Amino acid sequence: MIGKQIKYFRQQKQIKQEELAEYLGVSYQAVSKWETGQSNPDITLLPQISAFFGTSIDELFEMPYEEQMQRIENMICNEHSIKAATFDAAVDFLEKCLKADPKDIRALNNLTDLYNHRARRDHELASDYAKKAMELDPNAKEGWVGFLEANNGVCGDEWYDNHFEVIRYFEGFLRKNPGNFWGLYGILENLIADGRYEEALPYIEELRKSRKDYQHLLYLGDVAFGKGNLAEAKSYWEQMVKDYPESWQAVCCLGDGYAKLGMPEEAAKMYQKSYDMQEKPRIGEGLCSLAQLYEQTKQYGKAMKAYKSLIENFKEDYGITEGEIVERYKREIARIRGLK
């Protein structure tokens, strides 16, 4: 473990093995053997090593950066609920990484994912408490408000339900990063969700120019649908697949369009097709939508089958047979079985 830490600190400071060896009065071959785990430095060298890197001796014995990161990422992916002490330890490690390197994007993303993970779990708990409150007093507003907030539901107040701040952020983001796909994707989804269709059109045109795929047709269809022009929306959405027949994403989005238009059978075919078109490892986006569509149309057996296909997908394509990524769909199957 100490050898991996020495290698990590050395690479962080962009120092060669020879430089560390010269400072310690050893051969660079000795340093190489430490870093590969063939041997360990003499205990009397530890104060010099820690002084050279500007760390404490304790930090030399901590789990190396890569292993720490993988442990945190696996925890985010596989754990439904993260214990408070484990969460705090992960945050402490990631914040130390940022202190050493403020541009450590991996640490920033893992901190984001950690806090979002906890927020989702907290909202699940808040939702359960709110439902119990509403069962005890169906006329009390507090339970209703709490449930909607926990589940990101629409409460009916335009100032609260809109995405004003998200849109404002992406406006500034796109001024700094014109043509950036994720910025355009973020602003378009939220403008259309808020019914700000005319404002969306220039961004759709920018997307068309910067990205040669089906996306601009998808959003033109969304705008037409939002304005009530259903035939026009259907035409745009179907054009996606005509122009990009090899894109499973376009097929999946056509399924979304058919679902919005009240065409569940056509939507189901597109969702299944979008999954079948893919090479391994396949992405189960269409299967998720398929399961929800079948539940909405009270085809509970088919909904459970879609979730079982998702679980099988994780096993066959990713070798994942346990953890939260699987358990969440098992819970959905159990819930739907209760409805059935």
N, C-alpha and C positions, 0 to 999 in steps of 0.2 A: 504493500500500500504506500509506503514512504517513497519508494522509487517512482511510482506513478505521480505522486505529488511533486517530487523534485522536477520531473519532466514537465509537468503542467506549469509550475512557477517559472521554470527556465524558458519555456516557449512563450509564456505571457510577456516576459521581459525581453524576448528576442535575443537571448544569450546563447552562445555556442557552448557545447560540452567542454571544449578546451578552456574557455574563459573561467567556467566554474572550477574545473580541475586545477587550473593554475592558482586560483584564489585559495583553494583548500590544500594545495600542496600534494595532490594525488594525480594519477594518470587519467587521461580522458577515457581510457578503456575501463577504469574503475567506475567512472560516472555512467558510462554506457551500461555496465552490468547492473548498477543500481536501478536504472530506468527500465531495464528489461526484466527485472526480478530475479536475476541470477545470483545476486548478493545484496547485502545491505550495508550502508555506511557505518563506520565505527561510531559508537554512541558518543565518543568525545568530539566528533565532528558536528553534532547536531546544533550546538550554539552558533558555530560559524556558518552553517548552512542557513539557519533561520535569519541570522544577521544579514547575510548576503542577499536574501530575497525580501528582507523587511517584513518577515512574518514571525509568529510565535512558534515555539517548538511544537505546541499542541496542534497547530494547523498543518504541520508536516505529516501528522498521523490521521488527518481527516480523510474521509472518502474522497477519491479524486473527482475532479470536475465532471468528466464524462459519465462516470457511474452515478454521481449525484443527480445529474440532469436526467438520465434514463430512469432512475428510480422515481423521480418526481413526475415525469411524463407518464410512466406506467401507472402511477397512483391516480393521476387525473383521469386516465382512460378507464381504469378497471375498478376504482372504488366508488361505491354509491355515496358513502359518507366518509369524510376524512376527519379523524380525531383532531381535536383542537391542538394538542401538543405536537402532533405530526405536522399539521398545517403550519403552526408557528415556526417550527424548525426549518421547514422548506422555505418559507418566506425569508427567514433570517439568512439562510444560505444564498438565496437569489439576490437579496439586497447587498450582501457582501460582494457577490460577483459584480454587481453594478457599481459598487464603490470602487472596485479595482478597475473596471472597464465600463464606463457609462454607455458605451455603444454596443454592449452585449445584447444583441437582439433576441437571442435564445432565452436569456434570463428575463427580458421584458415580456416576451410572449408567454413564458411559463408563469410569470406572476399574473398576467392577464387571465390565463386559463385557470389558475388556482382560485382567484377571487370569483371568477364567473362560476366555477364549479361549486364553491361554497354558497354563492348567491342562489343558484338553482336549487340546491338542497334546502336552503333556508326558506325559499319560496314554496317548496313542497310541504314543509312543516307548517308554514303560515297558512297555506291552502287548507290543510287538514283541520287546523284549529278553527279557521273561519267557517268551514262547512259544519263543524260541530256546533258553533255558535248559531248558525242559521237554522239548524235543525231544532235547537232549543227555543229560538225566538225568530220565526220567519219574517217578522215585521221590523226587526231591528236593522237600521242602516249600516251599523258598524261592521257586522259580519259580511254584508254584501260588498262594502267598499274594500274590506280586507281581502276577500276572495278574488275580486277583480284585479286588485293590485298584484297579488301573488301570482296570478295566471296571465298577467299582461292583457287583461280583458278590456273591452271598450266600455267606458262608464257613461258616455253621452255628453260629456263636457268637451267642446271642441278645443278649448285651450289646453286641456289635459291630454286628450287622446291623440293629438297631432304629433308630428315628428319634426317640429320646427327647429329644435336645437341640432338634431342630426343633420338636417338639410343645411343649416347654416354652417356647420363644421365642414361638410363636403364642398360647399361653395368655396370656402377658403382653401381647402385642400387642392381643389382643381385649379385654382388660380396659380398655385405653386407647382402643380403637377398636371399641366394640361394634357388631355388625352389619356390619362391613367385609367386603366380598365376598372380597378377596384373603386376608385373615386366615382366614376360614371355609374357603375353598378349600384353603389350605395345611394347616390343622390336620386337616381331614377326610381329605384324601388320605393323610396320614401316619398318622393314627389307624387308618384302615381297612387300610393296608398292614401295620401292626403287629398287626392282629387285635384292636384295642381297641374292639370294636363298641359296647358299652354306653356308653362314654364319647363315642362319635360321635353318638349319638342327640340329645342336647340341642342340639348344634351344627347338626344337620340341621334341627331345628325352628326354630332361629334363622334359618337360611338360608331356610327356607320363608316366614317372616314378612317378611324383609327384601328378598327378591328373587322377583319373580313370574315364574318361568320353570321349566324342566324339571329344574333342578339337584337339588332335594331328592328327586325321584323317582329320579334317577340314584344318589344315595348310599343311599337306602333299598334299592334293588336290590343295591348293593354289599354292604351289611350282611347282607341276606338270603342272598346268594350265599356270603359268608364263613362264615355259620352253617350252610351246607349246605342251605338251603331254596331249591332251584333253581327250582321252579315259581313261588314267590313272587317271586324275583328277576326271572324272565322277565316276569312280570305287571307289575312296577313299570317295567321298562325299556320294555316295549311301550306302557305308559300315557303315557310321555314323548311319543311321536310322536302318540298319539291326542289328547292335550291341546294339543300344540304342533306341529301338522302342517307349519307354515311354517318351522320352525327346522331348518336343515341341521345345526346342532350336535347337536340331539337325535337326528336320524337317524344321525349318525356315532357317537354314544354307544351307540345301539341296536346298531350294528354291532359295537362293542366287547363288548357284552353277549352277542350271539350267538356271537362268537368264544370267549368264556369258557365258554359252554355247549356248545361242541363242535359248532357249527352253521356251518361255514365257508362254505357256499354262500349262506346267508341273510346272513351277515356281509358277504360280498363285495358282494352287491346293495346293502346299506345304505351301504357305503363309497362305492361308485360313485355312488349316488343323492345322497349328501350333497355330492358335488362338483358333480354336474350341476344341482343346485338353485340354485347360487349365481349371482349377477350378477358380472360382472367389476368389480374384480380378485378372482379366486377364491383361496381358501386351500386348499392342497393336503394338509391333514391327513388326509383320507380316503384319498387316493392313497398316502400314506406307509404307512398301516395296511394298505391293499390289497396293496401290494408285499410287505410282511412276511408277510401271510397266505398269499399265493401261494407264497412261498419255503418257508414252514413245511409247506405241503401238496405241495411238490415240483413245483409248476406254474411252472417257471423261466421259460418263455417269457412267461407272463402277468406274472410279477414284473418282468421287464425292461421290458415294455410299460408297466407302471404308472410305473416310474421315468422312462421316456421321456416319458410324459404330464406328469410333474412338470417336466421340463426345458422342455417346450413351454409349460407354464403360466407359467413365469418369463419366457419370451420374449414370449408373446402378451399377458399381463396386466400385466407389470412392465417390459418392455423389457430384461430382463437376459439376456445371452447368454454371459457369461463370469464368471470369478471363482469363489471357493470355493463359493458358494451353488449353482452349477451343477456344478462339478467333483466335489463329494462324491457326487452321484448318478451321474455318469459312472463313478466308481470302483466304485459299487455294481453297475452294469450289467456292468462288466468282471469283477467278482468272481463274479457269478451266472453269467455266460457260462462261466467256468471250472468251476463246479459242473455246469452243463448238459452 
